[in-house]
Amino acid sequence: MKVSYKAILPLGFKANAVSAGIKRSGKLDLALFYSLFPAKAHALFTTNSIQAAPILVNKNHLRKNKNFKAIIINSGNANCFTGKAGIRDAEDTAITLAKSLRIKKEAVLVNSTGIIGKRLPVKKIKNAICGLVDGLSYAGMPKATKAILTTDTFTKTASVKFRLGKCFVTISGVAKGAGMIAPNMATLLSFIFTDANIAQGVLNKALKSAVEGSFNCITVDGCMSTNDTVAILANGAAANLVIKKGVPFKVFSRALSLVCLELAKLVVKDAEGATKFIEITVDKAKSTNEAKIVALAIANSDLFKTAIYGENPNFGRISAAAGSSGVEVKERGLKMRVSPLSKKNIRVYVSINRGKSKAVVYTSDLTPEYVKINAEYN
């Protein structure tokens, strides 16, 4: 399958974005994705015990409703640590949008990203919704991808088109994220759209598998966000025979995993202040999970990440991180290889000689620019 990085939407989807005045810069800060047809939905959320108001609202909507029509996202304000007022603000956003689209409020998923601890300027959002809806377009995805950014330096999209029987199916995704990136669900916002006709349980299974092998395999700074969400809408507009199991499911799952992995890599490549993209493979572990534990211990080591930034071949950093992972790594069985540090893309291979399983994770170097960005972020 071939991945396209163009900002395209599958059949039956529209998008738009406006500036609601949430960001002082006046840049686009409110995005809307809309399905012309009722869509099945599934979402995975941060495992942080502090969860933003939109996540609590979305969990409630997913429990109550089976058909979804819209995803609205604001940037510049996370609507987190805002108590009951924050929940009301998220609900008011969903209600106002639902009235404008003439749908049920439970058919809306609400998302926010930005500063934690400040009330959402819900009046500005509500005032902007009419124009947001009126401007919905089949070609609106490029604007929408810009509106969800915070410290990102570029938009992140990926799509795959493939054949199922006599029909062509498209899966297209968008993501935002550059800092507060650590695995344990998703660590960013990502929205995926497909025109596939697929059973709900199968959709849920495919998304969980795709996230585990992609967004859960990236880390920038080891910091988990409070707003992390990966959501998918499937509206069936491709009119393929319903995907339930067998070859159709395997093909769909492979395509979804590919889209998620490419989006995850783009997040790491846009890591705050990063100069290096690092791929870490841990091999010969007892299980994939064990290999991932060791790989993430290396990826989250500040000493390792700063050594890569400085192009310093002090690979004792790798062995020390592997040994601190909680997995019993023996010096005698540990082998390491590292590609030239002068390159932008770095490959690290570590064998721990405990079994036959492996895992791959992706990270970035740690630079003075990362410190500067986050010292000034407010």
Short mmCIF file of the C-alpha atoms (twelve columns), coordinates in Angstrom:
data_MODEL
# 
_entry.id   MODEL 
# 
loop_
_atom_site.group_PDB 
_atom_site.id 
_atom_site.type_symbol 
_atom_site.label_atom_id 
_atom_site.label_alt_id 
_atom_site.label_comp_id 
_atom_site.label_asym_id 
_atom_site.label_seq_id 
_atom_site.Cartn_x 
_atom_site.Cartn_y 
_atom_site.Cartn_z 
_atom_site.pdbx_PDB_model_num 
ATOM 1   C CA . MET A 1   0.000   0.000   0.000  1 
ATOM 2   C CA . LYS A 2   1.203   3.497   -0.844 1 
ATOM 3   C CA . VAL A 3   0.784   6.362   1.617  1 
ATOM 4   C CA . SER A 4   -0.164  9.828   0.404  1 
ATOM 5   C CA . TYR A 5   0.636   12.848  2.548  1 
ATOM 6   C CA . LYS A 6   -1.882  15.108  0.833  1 
ATOM 7   C CA . ALA A 7   -4.698  16.489  2.983  1 
ATOM 8   C CA . ILE A 8   -7.650  14.654  1.443  1 
ATOM 9   C CA . LEU A 9   -10.969 13.434  2.818  1 
ATOM 10  C CA . PRO A 10  -12.731 10.116  2.069  1 
ATOM 11  C CA . LEU A 11  -16.157 10.052  0.426  1 
ATOM 12  C CA . GLY A 12  -18.923 11.712  2.416  1 
ATOM 13  C CA . PHE A 13  -16.742 13.947  4.577  1 
ATOM 14  C CA . LYS A 14  -16.358 17.733  4.647  1 
ATOM 15  C CA . ALA A 15  -14.161 20.034  6.720  1 
ATOM 16  C CA . ASN A 16  -13.535 23.674  7.520  1 
ATOM 17  C CA . ALA A 17  -11.649 25.940  9.897  1 
ATOM 18  C CA . VAL A 18  -11.926 29.521  11.127 1 
ATOM 19  C CA . SER A 19  -10.239 31.882  13.518 1 
ATOM 20  C CA . ALA A 20  -12.485 32.204  16.558 1 
ATOM 21  C CA . GLY A 21  -10.099 34.484  18.420 1 
ATOM 22  C CA . ILE A 22  -8.879  31.853  20.873 1 
ATOM 23  C CA . LYS A 23  -5.267  32.392  19.794 1 
ATOM 24  C CA . ARG A 24  -3.906  35.904  20.259 1 
ATOM 25  C CA . SER A 25  -2.096  35.561  16.939 1 
ATOM 26  C CA . GLY A 26  -5.388  35.485  15.051 1 
ATOM 27  C CA . LYS A 27  -4.411  32.230  13.364 1 
ATOM 28  C CA . LEU A 28  -6.917  29.481  12.586 1 
ATOM 29  C CA . ASP A 29  -7.958  27.872  15.875 1 
ATOM 30  C CA . LEU A 30  -11.311 26.133  15.357 1 
ATOM 31  C CA . ALA A 31  -11.712 23.115  13.051 1 
ATOM 32  C CA . LEU A 32  -14.699 20.997  12.066 1 
ATOM 33  C CA . PHE A 33  -14.905 17.618  10.369 1 
ATOM 34  C CA . TYR A 34  -18.384 16.553  9.266  1 
ATOM 35  C CA . SER A 35  -19.814 13.343  7.827  1 
ATOM 36  C CA . LEU A 36  -22.797 13.609  5.498  1 
ATOM 37  C CA . PHE A 37  -23.832 10.127  6.617  1 
ATOM 38  C CA . PRO A 38  -24.151 8.662   10.116 1 
ATOM 39  C CA . ALA A 39  -20.775 7.187   11.049 1 
ATOM 40  C CA . LYS A 40  -19.579 4.576   13.475 1 
ATOM 41  C CA . ALA A 41  -17.023 5.963   15.909 1 
ATOM 42  C CA . HIS A 42  -14.392 4.728   18.288 1 
ATOM 43  C CA . ALA A 43  -11.811 6.602   20.323 1 
ATOM 44  C CA . LEU A 44  -8.908  5.943   22.633 1 
ATOM 45  C CA . PHE A 45  -7.998  8.465   25.301 1 
ATOM 46  C CA . THR A 46  -5.107  9.377   27.583 1 
ATOM 47  C CA . THR A 47  -4.561  7.176   30.625 1 
ATOM 48  C CA . ASN A 48  -3.562  10.251  32.622 1 
ATOM 49  C CA . SER A 49  -5.729  10.427  35.767 1 
ATOM 50  C CA . ILE A 50  -6.204  14.158  35.079 1 
ATOM 51  C CA . GLN A 51  -8.397  14.229  31.985 1 
ATOM 52  C CA . ALA A 52  -9.624  17.274  30.109 1 
ATOM 53  C CA . ALA A 53  -13.319 18.156  30.044 1 
ATOM 54  C CA . PRO A 54  -13.762 17.244  26.337 1 
ATOM 55  C CA . ILE A 55  -12.599 13.694  27.041 1 
ATOM 56  C CA . LEU A 56  -15.197 13.278  29.783 1 
ATOM 57  C CA . VAL A 57  -17.910 14.601  27.461 1 
ATOM 58  C CA . ASN A 58  -16.779 12.379  24.581 1 
ATOM 59  C CA . LYS A 59  -16.741 9.268   26.748 1 
ATOM 60  C CA . ASN A 60  -20.339 10.028  27.699 1 
ATOM 61  C CA . HIS A 61  -21.369 10.539  24.065 1 
ATOM 62  C CA . LEU A 62  -19.687 7.292   22.999 1 
ATOM 63  C CA . ARG A 63  -21.558 5.406   25.713 1 
ATOM 64  C CA . LYS A 64  -24.937 6.879   24.765 1 
ATOM 65  C CA . ASN A 65  -24.752 7.047   20.985 1 
ATOM 66  C CA . LYS A 66  -23.993 4.749   18.036 1 
ATOM 67  C CA . ASN A 67  -24.052 7.189   15.118 1 
ATOM 68  C CA . PHE A 68  -21.775 10.227  14.876 1 
ATOM 69  C CA . LYS A 69  -21.647 13.136  12.460 1 
ATOM 70  C CA . ALA A 70  -19.080 15.686  13.590 1 
ATOM 71  C CA . ILE A 71  -15.760 16.301  15.314 1 
ATOM 72  C CA . ILE A 72  -14.959 19.844  16.445 1 
ATOM 73  C CA . ILE A 73  -11.493 20.849  17.677 1 
ATOM 74  C CA . ASN A 74  -10.196 24.077  19.149 1 
ATOM 75  C CA . SER A 75  -6.539  24.925  19.677 1 
ATOM 76  C CA . GLY A 76  -5.045  27.491  22.043 1 
ATOM 77  C CA . ASN A 77  -6.920  26.230  25.106 1 
ATOM 78  C CA . ALA A 78  -6.981  22.667  26.489 1 
ATOM 79  C CA . ASN A 79  -10.140 23.124  28.607 1 
ATOM 80  C CA . CYS A 80  -8.443  21.020  31.258 1 
ATOM 81  C CA . PHE A 81  -8.290  21.473  35.034 1 
ATOM 82  C CA . THR A 82  -11.354 23.658  34.675 1 
ATOM 83  C CA . GLY A 83  -13.763 21.633  36.829 1 
ATOM 84  C CA . LYS A 84  -17.500 21.428  36.234 1 
ATOM 85  C CA . ALA A 85  -17.432 24.743  34.371 1 
ATOM 86  C CA . GLY A 86  -15.107 23.193  31.800 1 
ATOM 87  C CA . ILE A 87  -17.505 20.299  31.267 1 
ATOM 88  C CA . ARG A 88  -20.372 22.765  30.756 1 
ATOM 89  C CA . ASP A 89  -18.249 24.671  28.238 1 
ATOM 90  C CA . ALA A 90  -17.515 21.496  26.268 1 
ATOM 91  C CA . GLU A 91  -21.179 20.514  26.367 1 
ATOM 92  C CA . ASP A 92  -22.268 24.005  25.275 1 
ATOM 93  C CA . THR A 93  -19.919 23.747  22.300 1 
ATOM 94  C CA . ALA A 94  -21.471 20.408  21.313 1 
ATOM 95  C CA . ILE A 95  -25.015 21.743  21.773 1 
ATOM 96  C CA . THR A 96  -24.399 24.867  19.695 1 
ATOM 97  C CA . LEU A 97  -22.768 22.883  16.895 1 
ATOM 98  C CA . ALA A 98  -25.521 20.270  16.960 1 
ATOM 99  C CA . LYS A 99  -28.201 22.954  16.569 1 
ATOM 100 C CA . SER A 100 -26.352 24.494  13.637 1 
ATOM 101 C CA . LEU A 101 -25.963 21.108  11.928 1 
ATOM 102 C CA . ARG A 102 -29.443 19.932  12.994 1 
ATOM 103 C CA . ILE A 103 -28.142 16.777  14.636 1 
ATOM 104 C CA . LYS A 104 -28.141 15.348  18.165 1 
ATOM 105 C CA . LYS A 105 -25.548 16.763  20.543 1 
ATOM 106 C CA . GLU A 106 -24.439 13.176  21.271 1 
ATOM 107 C CA . ALA A 107 -23.438 12.874  17.598 1 
ATOM 108 C CA . VAL A 108 -20.635 15.386  18.207 1 
ATOM 109 C CA . LEU A 109 -17.142 14.697  19.561 1 
ATOM 110 C CA . VAL A 110 -15.511 17.766  21.150 1 
ATOM 111 C CA . ASN A 111 -11.749 18.217  21.420 1 
ATOM 112 C CA . SER A 112 -9.402  20.881  22.750 1 
ATOM 113 C CA . THR A 113 -5.645  21.446  22.839 1 
ATOM 114 C CA . GLY A 114 -3.478  24.203  24.256 1 
ATOM 115 C CA . ILE A 115 -2.964  25.855  27.641 1 
ATOM 116 C CA . ILE A 116 -4.093  23.878  30.717 1 
ATOM 117 C CA . GLY A 117 -5.979  25.566  33.545 1 
ATOM 118 C CA . LYS A 118 -7.833  28.364  31.749 1 
ATOM 119 C CA . ARG A 119 -11.558 28.526  31.006 1 
ATOM 120 C CA . LEU A 120 -12.473 27.929  27.402 1 
ATOM 121 C CA . PRO A 121 -13.627 31.163  25.678 1 
ATOM 122 C CA . VAL A 122 -16.857 29.417  24.796 1 
ATOM 123 C CA . LYS A 123 -18.646 32.597  23.678 1 
ATOM 124 C CA . LYS A 124 -16.028 33.141  20.974 1 
ATOM 125 C CA . ILE A 125 -16.411 29.531  19.858 1 
ATOM 126 C CA . LYS A 126 -20.206 29.693  19.777 1 
ATOM 127 C CA . ASN A 127 -20.092 32.931  17.789 1 
ATOM 128 C CA . ALA A 128 -17.788 31.297  15.235 1 
ATOM 129 C CA . ILE A 129 -19.763 28.088  14.733 1 
ATOM 130 C CA . CYS A 130 -22.223 29.474  12.186 1 
ATOM 131 C CA . GLY A 131 -19.410 30.508  9.832  1 
ATOM 132 C CA . LEU A 132 -17.600 27.262  10.535 1 
ATOM 133 C CA . VAL A 133 -20.609 25.214  9.403  1 
ATOM 134 C CA . ASP A 134 -21.423 27.433  6.414  1 
ATOM 135 C CA . GLY A 135 -17.901 27.001  5.064  1 
ATOM 136 C CA . LEU A 136 -17.820 23.200  5.161  1 
ATOM 137 C CA . SER A 137 -16.212 21.862  2.003  1 
ATOM 138 C CA . TYR A 138 -14.963 18.614  0.470  1 
ATOM 139 C CA . ALA A 139 -11.659 20.471  0.032  1 
ATOM 140 C CA . GLY A 140 -11.592 21.879  3.556  1 
ATOM 141 C CA . MET A 141 -9.098  19.511  5.134  1 
ATOM 142 C CA . PRO A 142 -5.947  21.639  4.562  1 
ATOM 143 C CA . LYS A 143 -7.484  24.510  6.572  1 
ATOM 144 C CA . ALA A 144 -8.670  22.154  9.304  1 
ATOM 145 C CA . THR A 145 -5.231  20.596  9.716  1 
ATOM 146 C CA . LYS A 146 -3.740  24.049  10.365 1 
ATOM 147 C CA . ALA A 147 -6.351  25.001  12.945 1 
ATOM 148 C CA . ILE A 148 -5.480  22.173  15.363 1 
ATOM 149 C CA . LEU A 149 -1.780  23.067  15.716 1 
ATOM 150 C CA . THR A 150 -0.122  24.451  18.849 1 
ATOM 151 C CA . THR A 151 3.688   24.296  18.956 1 
ATOM 152 C CA . ASP A 152 3.742   22.181  15.788 1 
ATOM 153 C CA . THR A 153 5.800   23.560  12.919 1 
ATOM 154 C CA . PHE A 154 3.947   21.705  10.151 1 
ATOM 155 C CA . THR A 155 0.660   19.931  9.505  1 
ATOM 156 C CA . LYS A 156 0.526   16.130  9.663  1 
ATOM 157 C CA . THR A 157 -1.700  14.121  7.322  1 
ATOM 158 C CA . ALA A 158 -1.557  10.652  5.807  1 
ATOM 159 C CA . SER A 159 -3.974  8.616   3.710  1 
ATOM 160 C CA . VAL A 160 -4.234  5.265   1.977  1 
ATOM 161 C CA . LYS A 161 -6.610  4.204   -0.804 1 
ATOM 162 C CA . PHE A 162 -7.135  0.499   -1.468 1 
ATOM 163 C CA . ARG A 163 -9.537  -1.923  -3.116 1 
ATOM 164 C CA . LEU A 164 -12.016 -4.107  -1.233 1 
ATOM 165 C CA . GLY A 165 -13.867 -6.303  -3.711 1 
ATOM 166 C CA . LYS A 166 -15.290 -4.010  -6.384 1 
ATOM 167 C CA . CYS A 167 -15.030 -0.885  -4.201 1 
ATOM 168 C CA . PHE A 168 -12.257 1.526   -3.340 1 
ATOM 169 C CA . VAL A 169 -11.884 2.493   0.324  1 
ATOM 170 C CA . THR A 170 -9.979  5.478   1.696  1 
ATOM 171 C CA . ILE A 171 -8.529  5.971   5.171  1 
ATOM 172 C CA . SER A 172 -7.279  9.481   5.877  1 
ATOM 173 C CA . GLY A 173 -5.877  10.867  9.113  1 
ATOM 174 C CA . VAL A 174 -4.640  14.100  10.628 1 
ATOM 175 C CA . ALA A 175 -2.581  14.583  13.778 1 
ATOM 176 C CA . LYS A 176 -1.141  17.331  15.925 1 
ATOM 177 C CA . GLY A 177 1.617   17.012  18.468 1 
ATOM 178 C CA . ALA A 178 5.191   18.121  19.056 1 
ATOM 179 C CA . GLY A 179 5.612   18.198  22.842 1 
ATOM 180 C CA . MET A 180 4.133   16.334  25.821 1 
ATOM 181 C CA . ILE A 181 4.633   13.170  23.804 1 
ATOM 182 C CA . ALA A 182 4.933   9.914   25.744 1 
ATOM 183 C CA . PRO A 183 3.352   6.540   25.061 1 
ATOM 184 C CA . ASN A 184 0.425   5.050   26.942 1 
ATOM 185 C CA . MET A 185 -2.450  5.569   24.532 1 
ATOM 186 C CA . ALA A 186 -1.662  8.246   22.022 1 
ATOM 187 C CA . THR A 187 -0.084  11.394  23.489 1 
ATOM 188 C CA . LEU A 188 -1.529  13.808  20.949 1 
ATOM 189 C CA . LEU A 189 -4.690  14.510  18.990 1 
ATOM 190 C CA . SER A 190 -5.349  12.414  15.903 1 
ATOM 191 C CA . PHE A 191 -8.542  12.120  13.879 1 
ATOM 192 C CA . ILE A 192 -9.018  9.422   11.284 1 
ATOM 193 C CA . PHE A 193 -11.765 9.236   8.693  1 
ATOM 194 C CA . THR A 194 -12.777 6.377   6.439  1 
ATOM 195 C CA . ASP A 195 -15.584 5.702   3.991  1 
ATOM 196 C CA . ALA A 196 -15.374 1.975   4.766  1 
ATOM 197 C CA . ASN A 197 -18.489 0.028   5.682  1 
ATOM 198 C CA . ILE A 198 -17.293 -1.827  8.782  1 
ATOM 199 C CA . ALA A 199 -18.819 -3.528  11.822 1 
ATOM 200 C CA . GLN A 200 -18.435 -1.641  15.113 1 
ATOM 201 C CA . GLY A 201 -16.541 -4.340  17.005 1 
ATOM 202 C CA . VAL A 202 -14.124 -4.827  14.130 1 
ATOM 203 C CA . LEU A 203 -13.516 -1.069  13.900 1 
ATOM 204 C CA . ASN A 204 -12.721 -0.953  17.613 1 
ATOM 205 C CA . LYS A 205 -10.298 -3.866  17.303 1 
ATOM 206 C CA . ALA A 206 -8.531  -2.381  14.291 1 
ATOM 207 C CA . LEU A 207 -8.026  1.011   15.970 1 
ATOM 208 C CA . LYS A 208 -6.665  -0.509  19.175 1 
ATOM 209 C CA . SER A 209 -4.171  -2.600  17.221 1 
ATOM 210 C CA . ALA A 210 -3.134  0.337   15.022 1 
ATOM 211 C CA . VAL A 211 -2.540  2.641   17.998 1 
ATOM 212 C CA . GLU A 212 -0.538  0.023   19.884 1 
ATOM 213 C CA . GLY A 213 1.914   -0.290  17.012 1 
ATOM 214 C CA . SER A 214 2.175   3.413   16.241 1 
ATOM 215 C CA . PHE A 215 1.200   6.154   18.703 1 
ATOM 216 C CA . ASN A 216 2.084   3.913   21.635 1 
ATOM 217 C CA . CYS A 217 5.569   3.491   20.167 1 
ATOM 218 C CA . ILE A 218 6.598   7.147   20.153 1 
ATOM 219 C CA . THR A 219 8.015   9.450   22.789 1 
ATOM 220 C CA . VAL A 220 9.523   12.921  22.667 1 
ATOM 221 C CA . ASP A 221 9.891   13.963  26.299 1 
ATOM 222 C CA . GLY A 222 8.237   11.266  28.405 1 
ATOM 223 C CA . CYS A 223 5.418   13.652  29.372 1 
ATOM 224 C CA . MET A 224 1.838   12.419  29.011 1 
ATOM 225 C CA . SER A 225 -0.815  14.954  28.090 1 
ATOM 226 C CA . THR A 226 -4.255  15.342  29.647 1 
ATOM 227 C CA . ASN A 227 -6.077  15.642  26.304 1 
ATOM 228 C CA . ASP A 228 -4.662  12.752  24.276 1 
ATOM 229 C CA . THR A 229 -7.218  11.389  21.838 1 
ATOM 230 C CA . VAL A 230 -7.238  9.179   18.764 1 
ATOM 231 C CA . ALA A 231 -10.705 9.012   17.210 1 
ATOM 232 C CA . ILE A 232 -11.998 7.390   14.033 1 
ATOM 233 C CA . LEU A 233 -15.226 7.882   12.074 1 
ATOM 234 C CA . ALA A 234 -16.373 5.302   9.503  1 
ATOM 235 C CA . ASN A 235 -19.374 6.398   7.420  1 
ATOM 236 C CA . GLY A 236 -19.747 3.509   4.935  1 
ATOM 237 C CA . ALA A 237 -19.911 5.807   1.886  1 
ATOM 238 C CA . ALA A 238 -17.616 3.492   -0.113 1 
ATOM 239 C CA . ALA A 239 -20.527 0.999   -0.177 1 
ATOM 240 C CA . ASN A 240 -18.254 -2.043  0.196  1 
ATOM 241 C CA . LEU A 241 -19.584 -5.247  1.698  1 
ATOM 242 C CA . VAL A 242 -19.494 -4.790  5.462  1 
ATOM 243 C CA . ILE A 243 -16.090 -5.661  6.929  1 
ATOM 244 C CA . LYS A 244 -16.475 -8.276  9.631  1 
ATOM 245 C CA . LYS A 245 -13.501 -10.648 9.523  1 
ATOM 246 C CA . GLY A 246 -11.126 -12.531 7.249  1 
ATOM 247 C CA . VAL A 247 -9.194  -10.943 4.393  1 
ATOM 248 C CA . PRO A 248 -11.227 -7.683  4.277  1 
ATOM 249 C CA . PHE A 249 -10.479 -7.069  7.963  1 
ATOM 250 C CA . LYS A 250 -6.781  -7.838  7.515  1 
ATOM 251 C CA . VAL A 251 -6.544  -5.435  4.578  1 
ATOM 252 C CA . PHE A 252 -8.403  -2.674  6.431  1 
ATOM 253 C CA . SER A 253 -6.388  -3.208  9.614  1 
ATOM 254 C CA . ARG A 254 -3.121  -3.093  7.693  1 
ATOM 255 C CA . ALA A 255 -4.126  0.163   5.982  1 
ATOM 256 C CA . LEU A 256 -5.231  1.775   9.245  1 
ATOM 257 C CA . SER A 257 -2.012  0.724   10.972 1 
ATOM 258 C CA . LEU A 258 -0.003  2.227   8.130  1 
ATOM 259 C CA . VAL A 259 -1.810  5.567   8.350  1 
ATOM 260 C CA . CYS A 260 -1.371  5.688   12.143 1 
ATOM 261 C CA . LEU A 261 2.323   4.790   11.962 1 
ATOM 262 C CA . GLU A 262 3.056   7.495   9.400  1 
ATOM 263 C CA . LEU A 263 1.199   10.088  11.496 1 
ATOM 264 C CA . ALA A 264 3.104   8.970   14.605 1 
ATOM 265 C CA . LYS A 265 6.441   9.315   12.829 1 
ATOM 266 C CA . LEU A 266 5.497   12.805  11.643 1 
ATOM 267 C CA . VAL A 267 4.822   13.801  15.253 1 
ATOM 268 C CA . VAL A 268 8.317   12.702  16.274 1 
ATOM 269 C CA . LYS A 269 9.883   14.433  13.267 1 
ATOM 270 C CA . ASP A 270 8.209   17.646  14.429 1 
ATOM 271 C CA . ALA A 271 9.312   17.207  18.060 1 
ATOM 272 C CA . GLU A 272 9.922   20.494  19.817 1 
ATOM 273 C CA . GLY A 273 13.454  21.673  19.085 1 
ATOM 274 C CA . ALA A 274 14.503  18.342  17.591 1 
ATOM 275 C CA . THR A 275 17.371  17.938  15.140 1 
ATOM 276 C CA . LYS A 276 17.379  14.118  14.974 1 
ATOM 277 C CA . PHE A 277 14.773  11.423  14.275 1 
ATOM 278 C CA . ILE A 278 15.740  8.266   16.165 1 
ATOM 279 C CA . GLU A 279 14.486  4.727   15.508 1 
ATOM 280 C CA . ILE A 280 15.294  2.279   18.314 1 
ATOM 281 C CA . THR A 281 14.983  -1.478  17.749 1 
ATOM 282 C CA . VAL A 282 15.315  -3.821  20.721 1 
ATOM 283 C CA . ASP A 283 15.701  -7.441  19.638 1 
ATOM 284 C CA . LYS A 284 15.916  -10.908 21.194 1 
ATOM 285 C CA . ALA A 285 13.576  -10.175 24.087 1 
ATOM 286 C CA . LYS A 286 11.210  -12.668 25.730 1 
ATOM 287 C CA . SER A 287 8.163   -10.777 24.434 1 
ATOM 288 C CA . THR A 288 7.254   -7.761  22.345 1 
ATOM 289 C CA . ASN A 289 6.177   -5.967  25.505 1 
ATOM 290 C CA . GLU A 290 9.533   -6.644  27.165 1 
ATOM 291 C CA . ALA A 291 11.356  -5.337  24.100 1 
ATOM 292 C CA . LYS A 292 9.193   -2.200  24.117 1 
ATOM 293 C CA . ILE A 293 9.931   -1.583  27.812 1 
ATOM 294 C CA . VAL A 294 13.679  -1.611  27.141 1 
ATOM 295 C CA . ALA A 295 13.334  0.481   23.976 1 
ATOM 296 C CA . LEU A 296 11.271  3.131   25.761 1 
ATOM 297 C CA . ALA A 297 13.731  3.264   28.651 1 
ATOM 298 C CA . ILE A 298 16.409  4.193   26.137 1 
ATOM 299 C CA . ALA A 299 14.143  6.575   24.222 1 
ATOM 300 C CA . ASN A 300 13.172  8.439   27.407 1 
ATOM 301 C CA . SER A 301 16.725  8.751   28.745 1 
ATOM 302 C CA . ASP A 302 17.724  12.422  28.780 1 
ATOM 303 C CA . LEU A 303 21.386  11.400  28.834 1 
ATOM 304 C CA . PHE A 304 20.954  9.301   25.693 1 
ATOM 305 C CA . LYS A 305 18.926  11.973  23.908 1 
ATOM 306 C CA . THR A 306 21.392  14.764  24.684 1 
ATOM 307 C CA . ALA A 307 24.303  12.544  23.597 1 
ATOM 308 C CA . ILE A 308 22.594  12.050  20.240 1 
ATOM 309 C CA . TYR A 309 22.059  15.803  19.935 1 
ATOM 310 C CA . GLY A 310 25.749  16.403  20.648 1 
ATOM 311 C CA . GLU A 311 26.732  13.586  18.263 1 
ATOM 312 C CA . ASN A 312 28.654  12.140  21.189 1 
ATOM 313 C CA . PRO A 313 29.302  8.361   20.843 1 
ATOM 314 C CA . ASN A 314 28.970  7.734   24.569 1 
ATOM 315 C CA . PHE A 315 26.988  4.530   24.174 1 
ATOM 316 C CA . GLY A 316 27.260  3.750   27.857 1 
ATOM 317 C CA . ARG A 317 24.093  5.858   27.930 1 
ATOM 318 C CA . ILE A 318 22.308  3.108   26.003 1 
ATOM 319 C CA . SER A 319 23.500  0.281   28.217 1 
ATOM 320 C CA . ALA A 320 22.689  2.222   31.387 1 
ATOM 321 C CA . ALA A 321 19.155  2.998   30.185 1 
ATOM 322 C CA . ALA A 322 18.552  -0.617  29.137 1 
ATOM 323 C CA . GLY A 323 19.758  -1.864  32.521 1 
ATOM 324 C CA . SER A 324 17.467  0.556   34.380 1 
ATOM 325 C CA . SER A 325 14.341  -0.553  32.480 1 
ATOM 326 C CA . GLY A 326 13.308  -3.222  34.985 1 
ATOM 327 C CA . VAL A 327 14.120  -5.994  32.502 1 
ATOM 328 C CA . GLU A 328 17.056  -8.181  33.577 1 
ATOM 329 C CA . VAL A 329 19.590  -7.189  30.944 1 
ATOM 330 C CA . LYS A 330 23.016  -8.814  31.360 1 
ATOM 331 C CA . GLU A 331 26.187  -7.115  30.186 1 
ATOM 332 C CA . ARG A 332 27.399  -10.344 28.589 1 
ATOM 333 C CA . GLY A 333 24.313  -10.635 26.409 1 
ATOM 334 C CA . LEU A 334 23.987  -6.961  25.451 1 
ATOM 335 C CA . LYS A 335 24.931  -5.933  21.919 1 
ATOM 336 C CA . MET A 336 24.515  -2.483  20.355 1 
ATOM 337 C CA . ARG A 337 24.831  -0.836  16.952 1 
ATOM 338 C CA . VAL A 338 24.301  2.839   16.140 1 
ATOM 339 C CA . SER A 339 24.239  4.466   12.717 1 
ATOM 340 C CA . PRO A 340 26.404  7.567   12.039 1 
ATOM 341 C CA . LEU A 341 25.442  10.360  14.432 1 
ATOM 342 C CA . SER A 342 26.157  13.069  11.874 1 
ATOM 343 C CA . LYS A 343 22.986  12.099  9.976  1 
ATOM 344 C CA . LYS A 344 19.506  13.459  10.714 1 
ATOM 345 C CA . ASN A 345 17.953  9.986   10.890 1 
ATOM 346 C CA . ILE A 346 19.586  7.739   13.500 1 
ATOM 347 C CA . ARG A 347 19.076  3.997   13.891 1 
ATOM 348 C CA . VAL A 348 19.857  2.248   17.180 1 
ATOM 349 C CA . TYR A 349 19.865  -1.549  17.401 1 
ATOM 350 C CA . VAL A 350 20.039  -3.302  20.769 1 
ATOM 351 C CA . SER A 351 20.030  -7.058  21.313 1 
ATOM 352 C CA . ILE A 352 19.443  -8.261  24.883 1 
ATOM 353 C CA . ASN A 353 19.790  -12.030 24.218 1 
ATOM 354 C CA . ARG A 354 16.727  -13.176 26.187 1 
ATOM 355 C CA . GLY A 355 14.362  -14.530 23.518 1 
ATOM 356 C CA . LYS A 356 13.085  -14.092 19.966 1 
ATOM 357 C CA . SER A 357 10.819  -11.011 20.141 1 
ATOM 358 C CA . LYS A 358 11.501  -7.416  19.173 1 
ATOM 359 C CA . ALA A 359 9.920   -3.957  19.208 1 
ATOM 360 C CA . VAL A 360 10.586  -0.638  17.494 1 
ATOM 361 C CA . VAL A 361 10.015  2.785   19.046 1 
ATOM 362 C CA . TYR A 362 10.650  6.288   17.714 1 
ATOM 363 C CA . THR A 363 11.997  9.333   19.501 1 
ATOM 364 C CA . SER A 364 13.962  12.560  18.997 1 
ATOM 365 C CA . ASP A 365 17.038  14.172  20.475 1 
ATOM 366 C CA . LEU A 366 16.814  16.627  23.354 1 
ATOM 367 C CA . THR A 367 18.078  20.109  22.548 1 
ATOM 368 C CA . PRO A 368 18.443  23.579  24.132 1 
ATOM 369 C CA . GLU A 369 15.638  24.700  21.820 1 
ATOM 370 C CA . TYR A 370 13.250  22.242  23.528 1 
ATOM 371 C CA . VAL A 371 14.024  23.895  26.876 1 
ATOM 372 C CA . LYS A 372 13.525  27.352  25.384 1 
ATOM 373 C CA . ILE A 373 10.162  26.465  23.780 1 
ATOM 374 C CA . ASN A 374 8.735   25.032  26.973 1 
ATOM 375 C CA . ALA A 375 10.204  27.689  29.266 1 
ATOM 376 C CA . GLU A 376 8.365   30.329  27.252 1 
ATOM 377 C CA . TYR A 377 5.090   28.413  26.653 1 
ATOM 378 C CA . ASN A 378 2.197   30.045  28.514 1 
# 
